[in-house]
Amino acid sequence: MSDPFRAIDESTAGVTPNVWAQWLIYYVRALAIISLIKGVFHWAQVCGIGDKTGYAFDAAPVAWKAATIFFAVIDLVAAIGLWLAAAWGGVVWLTAALSMTAVEVLFPDVFGGSFVVILMECLAIAGYLGLALMASRETAE
């Protein structure tokens, strides 16, 4: 079984889940909570909750509005998929994380080009890939 997403499947009857697969499930659930928070944060920006006085979503630059709406939707979809430990959840989350990294690196004027955001996204991706690889190896044994 070389598919890392098969490591998440716990449907094997009577078999104790593998240690790395269990850690992977905990990790994707934590990522789901973080993605949910990020999605709600972006929706709050769209709705104008917590904005400065005199600032409106309509007055923001088009690039910022497009990116904010994109991440408001994709982060919530990723959160659902990750919480369900579905293979598509990992794919959607990976797309969201890589997109956020690309926006921060290539278009720093949109969200500010925060090095902390870039670092956190890269660490999250590395953690996910590392755990998925270890869980996949453990399942293959």
C-alpha positions as CSV (number, residue, x, y, z in Angstrom):
1,M,0.0,0.0,0.0
2,S,1.9,3.0,-1.2
3,D,-1.0,5.4,-1.0
4,P,-0.4,7.6,2.1
5,F,-4.1,8.4,2.4
6,R,-4.9,4.7,3.0
7,A,-3.1,5.0,6.3
8,I,-6.0,7.1,7.6
9,D,-8.5,4.3,6.9
10,E,-9.4,2.7,10.3
11,S,-12.0,0.3,8.9
12,T,-9.9,-2.8,9.5
13,A,-12.0,-4.9,11.8
14,G,-10.4,-6.0,15.1
15,V,-7.0,-4.5,14.3
16,T,-5.5,-1.9,16.6
17,P,-4.7,1.2,14.5
18,N,-1.1,1.9,13.8
19,V,0.7,4.5,15.9
20,W,1.7,6.7,13.0
21,A,-1.8,6.5,11.5
22,Q,-3.3,7.6,14.8
23,W,-0.9,10.5,15.0
24,L,-1.8,11.4,11.4
25,I,-5.5,11.5,12.4
26,Y,-4.8,13.7,15.4
27,Y,-2.7,16.0,13.1
28,V,-5.4,16.3,10.4
29,R,-8.0,17.1,13.1
30,A,-5.8,19.8,14.5
31,L,-5.3,21.2,10.9
32,A,-9.1,21.0,10.5
33,I,-9.6,23.2,13.5
34,I,-7.0,25.7,12.3
35,S,-8.6,25.8,8.8
36,L,-12.0,26.4,10.4
37,I,-10.6,29.3,12.3
38,K,-8.9,30.7,9.2
39,G,-12.1,30.3,7.2
40,V,-14.2,32.1,9.8
41,F,-11.6,34.9,10.0
42,H,-11.8,35.4,6.2
43,W,-15.6,35.4,6.3
44,A,-15.5,38.0,9.2
45,Q,-13.4,40.2,6.9
46,V,-15.9,39.8,4.1
47,C,-18.8,40.6,6.4
48,G,-17.0,43.6,7.9
49,I,-16.9,42.2,11.4
50,G,-14.1,43.8,13.4
51,D,-13.1,46.3,10.7
52,K,-11.7,49.7,11.5
53,T,-14.1,52.6,11.3
54,G,-14.7,53.8,7.9
55,Y,-13.3,50.7,6.2
56,A,-15.6,48.7,4.0
57,F,-15.0,45.4,2.0
58,D,-16.3,47.2,-1.1
59,A,-13.5,49.8,-0.9
60,A,-10.7,47.2,-0.7
61,P,-8.5,46.4,-3.7
62,V,-9.8,43.8,-6.1
63,A,-6.9,41.4,-5.5
64,W,-7.4,41.4,-1.7
65,K,-11.2,40.9,-2.1
66,A,-10.6,37.9,-4.5
67,A,-8.0,36.3,-2.3
68,T,-10.1,36.8,0.8
69,I,-13.2,35.2,-0.7
70,F,-11.1,32.3,-2.2
71,F,-9.6,31.5,1.2
72,A,-12.9,32.0,3.0
73,V,-14.4,29.2,1.0
74,I,-11.4,26.8,0.5
75,D,-10.4,26.9,4.2
76,L,-13.9,25.8,5.3
77,V,-14.1,23.1,2.7
78,A,-10.6,21.9,3.7
79,A,-11.7,21.9,7.4
80,I,-14.6,19.6,6.7
81,G,-12.5,17.2,4.6
82,L,-9.7,17.1,7.1
83,W,-12.1,16.5,10.0
84,L,-13.7,13.6,8.1
85,A,-10.1,12.3,7.4
86,A,-11.2,12.0,3.7
87,A,-8.5,11.9,1.0
88,W,-10.1,14.9,-0.8
89,G,-9.7,16.9,2.5
90,G,-6.0,16.5,2.4
91,V,-5.9,17.6,-1.3
92,V,-8.1,20.6,-0.7
93,W,-6.1,21.6,2.4
94,L,-2.8,21.2,0.5
95,T,-4.2,23.4,-2.3
96,A,-5.2,26.0,0.3
97,A,-1.8,25.9,2.1
98,L,0.2,26.1,-1.2
99,S,-2.1,28.9,-2.5
100,M,-1.6,31.0,0.7
101,T,2.1,30.5,0.5
102,A,2.2,31.5,-3.1
103,V,0.1,34.6,-2.4
104,E,2.3,35.6,0.4
105,V,5.5,35.1,-1.6
106,L,4.5,36.2,-5.1
107,F,2.0,38.9,-4.2
108,P,3.1,40.5,-0.9
109,D,0.9,43.5,-1.5
110,V,-2.3,41.4,-1.2
111,F,-1.9,40.2,2.4
112,G,1.4,41.7,3.4
113,G,3.9,39.0,2.6
114,S,4.2,37.8,6.2
115,F,7.3,35.5,6.7
116,V,5.5,34.0,9.7
117,V,2.6,32.8,7.6
118,I,4.9,31.4,5.0
119,L,6.9,29.5,7.6
120,M,3.8,28.2,9.4
121,E,2.3,26.9,6.1
122,C,5.5,25.2,5.1
123,L,5.9,23.6,8.5
124,A,2.3,22.4,8.4
125,I,2.8,20.9,4.9
126,A,6.1,19.2,6.0
127,G,4.4,17.8,9.1
128,Y,1.5,16.4,7.1
129,L,3.7,14.9,4.5
130,G,6.1,13.4,7.1
131,L,3.3,11.8,9.1
132,A,1.5,10.5,6.0
133,L,4.8,8.9,4.8
134,M,5.4,7.3,8.2
135,A,1.9,6.0,8.4
136,S,2.1,4.7,4.9
137,R,5.3,2.8,5.7
138,E,3.9,1.4,8.9
139,T,0.8,0.2,7.1
140,A,2.9,-1.5,4.4
141,E,4.8,-3.5,7.0
